[in-house]
Amino acid sequence: RDWRYLQLARMADSDKKLNSALCIMRRMAPSTIENSLAGLCELAPDLTDDLLNNVDQPLKIESDSKAEKKFICCDYNRDGDSFRSPWSNTYFPPADADALLPSKYLRGLEEDANAIFDVYRKLYFEDGSYSSVYFFSIEGCEDPTKGFGACFLMAASGSLKKGWWDSTHVFQVNKTRNDNYEYKLTSTVMISMVMEDETLGSCDLSGSMNKQKSETKAVKEKGSTSHLINMGTMIENMDHRIRAEIMEIYFSKTRQIIDGMRLSSGARNRQMDNIAASLKAALKASS
């Protein structure tokens, strides 16, 4: 009993420490998240694996020398220290012979999705942006036609001193009945804008947002077209929703605060005097 009690107490203490660390990371600006994460891992080495698995970090870009294109790294194309390119289906640097590769069916979906998502990238994010899509098998589903996972990544850098937009859309797709599939989407967007000039000084406007959505849609064709249409529609709608909320939360609120700061005390006093004078005039007229 004493041994089990000690084990439970240690687990509870570890969970409390992890929750506290994650709470701290949620309050850190994305522009400094890597330094903040490294500091927490140094303070609590026993939480390193949990923190690395639970904290979203800025996306990294690697080069595919075979296809001569850039691709985005994430946990879904990683095998050890190597990352698989969606363009050539090759690991960089080279991985072991038993490195994971998608099945023929999922690779077909992946190739089509990358071609379509690259067009989406050019339309919405233009130059200075990169996209990658990865399809993978999910646990408990041996037939990929009945269930699979997909990760759509977008990394865009701005023209500011240091600014970027990272979006990650992860799908879990499962067949429900007949030709219907359930699409569970988890989207995470990280945005950072660092502006600096002589008039403004230094300004860091950063934040992150996480949204989830689940829809059941019909797949009438046996090929990949229907799946990609369904997922692409959900991604576009989610991007619009997140972009609108970011505009409202970060930009509109910041503009409101700045507008209030620009009102000097002298102008505020004159404004209050004018209001008082107009009230006195209204009272005198009514009497």
LOKEPA-113589 format. One record per residue (C-alpha): residue in three letters; z, y, x. Coordinates in steps of 0.001 Angstrom, whole numbers, padded with zeros to 6 digits, always signed. Each point is the difference from the previous one (the first is absolute). Layout:
LOKEPA-113589
alaZYX...
END
This chain:
LOKEPA-113589
arg+000000+000000+000000asp+000901+002419+002765trp-003291-000725+001772arg-002047+000589-003160tyr+001937+003186-000710leu-000729+001303+003493gln-003692-000842-000387leu-000212+001821-003337ala+001872+002984+001421arg-002396+000208+002950met-003015-000225-002323ala+001407+002739-002233asp+000682+002208+003023ser-003528-000600+001338asp-001552+000859-003383lys+002082+003179-000161lys-001139+001040+003473leu-003642-000738-000847asn+000162+001969-003254ser+001574+002942+001842ala-002693-000132+002697leu-002799-000152-002601cys+001608+002895-001865ile-000094+002054+003212met-003649-000891+000623arg-000985+001074-003524arg+001258+003493+000870met-001920+000255+003271ala-003301+001882+000175pro-003031-002294+000542ser-001003+002157+002976thr+003133-001158+001873ile+000441-003439-001559glu-000866-001950+003161asn+002648+001806+002074ser+002537-000348-002821leu-000693-003731-000318ala+000299-000531+003753gly+003346+001822-000001leu+001374-002141-002847cys-001171-003203+001679glu+001837+001074+003141leu+003169+000756-001954ala-000138-003252-001997pro-001988-002636+001957asp+000978-002718-002485leu-001957+001839-002725thr-003208+000403+002029asp-002033-002717-001757asp+001092+001096-003484leu-000738+003660+000740leu-003449-000749+001432asn-000842-002091-003076asn+001267+002521-002563val-000872+003424+001425asp-003539+001325-000426gln-001427+001461+003194pro-003151+002045+000679leu-003109-002159+000192lys-001496-000806+003402ile-003715-000013+000860glu-001627-002544+002321ser-003574-000468+001235asp-002284-002939-000743ser-002181-000250+003103lys-002121-002708-001604ala-000954+001984-003114glu+000479+003360+001760lys+002162+001309-002836lys+003620+001044-000509phe+002430-001967-002168ile+003568+000449-001242cys+002886-002225+001087cys+002639-001366-002374asp+002113-003108-000588tyr-002808-001632-002017asn-002445-000194+002927arg+002548-000675+002714asp+000544-003162+001994gly+002562+000516+002752asp-001134+003036+001976ser-003631-000293-001171phe-001670+001592-003022arg-003048-001295-001874ser-002892+002357-000627pro-001493-000182-003525trp-003437+000904+001393ser-000485-002933+002397asn+002850-002300-001106thr+001157-000018+003651tyr+003455+000562+001463phe+000621+002787+002529pro+001307-000764+002527pro-001113-003656-000317ala+002515-002184-001819asp+000798-003693+000240ala-002478-002559-001305asp+002220-000724-003012ala+000157+003648-001112leu-000235+000489-003747leu-003406+000757-001516pro-000891+000473-003686ser-001778-002763-001875lys-003734+000220-000641tyr+000603+001249-003554leu+002508+002662+001083arg-002176+001054+002948gly-002870+000630-002411leu+002261+002178-002129glu+001248+001775+003109glu-003478+000845+001303asp-001129+001438-003349ala+003266+001926-000460asn-000253+001607+003452ala-003550+001172-000659ile+000978+001516-003375phe+003279+001520+001222asp-001821+001625+002921val-002210+001855-002524tyr+003152+001016-001921arg+001472+001313+003259lys-003046+002157+000736leu+000020+001472-003519tyr+003707+000928-000103phe+001130+000400+003619glu-003199+000766+001967asp+000105+000180+003812gly+003096-000841+002007ser+000982-002872-002285tyr-000028-003795+000300ser+000252-002817-002525ser+000650-003735+000176val+000409-002745-002599tyr+001620-003390+000580phe+000115-003019-002308phe+002506-002796+000506ser+001415-003104-001633ile+003284+000234-001886glu+002841-002484+000095gly-000072-002679-002686cys-003718+000350-000777glu-002302-002390+001850asp-003130+000949-001974pro-001051+003571+000951thr-002121+000302-003143lys+003204-000172-002059gly+002127+002340+002087phe-000126+002103+003152gly+001300+003162+001633ala-001841+003086+001200cys+000941+003092+001982phe-002061+003218-000118leu+000804+002497+002771met-001052+003617+000475ala+000907+002206+002974ala-001182+003606+000018ser+000836+002778+002440gly-000257+003676-000866ser-001133+003081+001896leu+003570+001262+000406lys+002003-000170+003224lys+001351-003356-001113gly-000826-001248-003455trp-000881-003340-001553trp-000219-001962-003240asp+000756-003748+000038ser-000412-002061-003145thr+000694-003712-000401his-000945-001881-003164val+001191-003624-000159phe-001160-002336-002784gln+001311-003327-001160val-002562-001619-002277asn+000752-003054-002145lys-002000-001741-002681thr+001869-000040-003319arg-002168-001764-002561asn-003693-000473-000730asp-001816+002692+002016asn+002894+002471+000131tyr+001732+001022+003227glu+003188+001974+000564tyr-000286+002711+002655lys+003314+001194+001428leu-000520+003144+002069thr+002519+001614+002356ser-001166+003299+001490thr+001654+002003+002765val-001190+003401+001200met+001375+001851+003014ile-001070+003583+000641ser+000859+002345+002832met-001160+003571+000634val+001216+001955+003011met-001242+003605+000065glu+000692+002574+002667asp-001288+003517+000664glu+001371+003386+001071thr+000517+001251-003555leu+001340-003175-001607gly+001832-001508+002921ser+000548-003755-000171cys-000070-001773-003375asp+000303-003751-000593leu-000867-001169-003517ser+000329-003783-000168gly+000880-002663-002529ser-000740-003448-001393met-000459-001534-003421asn+000017-003551-001346lys-001450-001120-003332gln-000515-003332-001738lys-002314-001047-002788ser-000963-003288-001636glu-003064-000656-002162thr-001674-003072-001476lys-003786+000118+000091ala-002843-002381-000772val-002269-001422+002697lys-003247-001011-001655glu-002042-000741+003121lys+000776-002738+002494gly-000923+002209+002966ser+002047+002759+001583thr-001413+002912-001992ser+002456-000092-002890his+003064-000263+002260leu-001142+002938+002117ile-000783+002145-003049asn+003428-000711-001499met+001878+000704+003233gly-002144+003014+000896thr+000637+001612-003389met+003760-000473+000363ile-000024+001454+003534glu-001995+003071-001039asn+002292+000667-002978met+003087-000475+002158asp-001343+002342+002694his-000633+002705-002615arg+003480-000458-001440ile+001748+000169+003376arg-002110+002942+001164ala+000859+001954-003169glu+003716-000711+000398ile-000058+001010+003668met-001741+003255-000922glu+002639+000692-002652ile+003056-001023+002026tyr-000862+001275+003467phe-002503+002817-000377ser+000932+001596-003330lys+003733-000125+000720thr-000494+001336+003530arg-002139+002857-001341gln+002695+000805-002554ile+002696+000132+002696ile-002120+002144+002318asp-000859+002415-002808gly+003721+000418-000661met+000719+000564+003684arg-002607+002747+000248leu+001828+002131-002552ser+002125+002319+002149ser+003440+001160-001075gly-001233+003593-000466ala-002788-001085-002312arg+002429-002216-001918asn+002430+002882-000476arg-002763+002273-001249gln-001119-002703-002380met+003534-000378-001404asp+000329+003815-000350asn-003229+000137-001985ile+001240-002767-002319ala+003302+001832-000541ala-001801+003260-000685ser-002302-001635-002535leu+002999-001567-001780lys+001770+003377-000182ala-003123+001626-001377ala-000342-002731-002628leu+003659+000384-001068lys-000326+003801-000210ala-003135-000298-002103ser+001626-002450-002389ser+003019+002279-000514
END
